[in-house]
């Protein structure tokens, strides 16, 4: 397989039982350990609702997010099941400032729900 991030070829160890399975891997172990997934959580009260921000990476990395597509899909699926009553917004990067918070507050008022914002990189 070829890593989506570093473009190097890597091999997946298999045993006799998993020899003929066709599983896709998008990131090598070296990139996975260099760019680990570390969750950040922030809660911001809005006028009538609440904004929950979940960031997947605590630091800003220069990487191809397609390499983490399998992990990101499982994380978003878990959050959608856990927070059913929230309006979900997914962004690759989010810069937290007053204008963005005001726009999300307007969105929460129009949807009449609290907002769960999932982003890969949170910039302040």
Secondary structure, 3 states (H helix, E strand, C coil): CECCCCCCECCCCCCCCCCCCCCCCCCCHHHHHHCCCCCEEEEEECCCCEEEEEEEECCCCCCCHHHHHHHHHHHHHHHHHHCCCCEEEEEEEEECCHHHHHHHHHHHHHHCCCEEEEEEEEEC
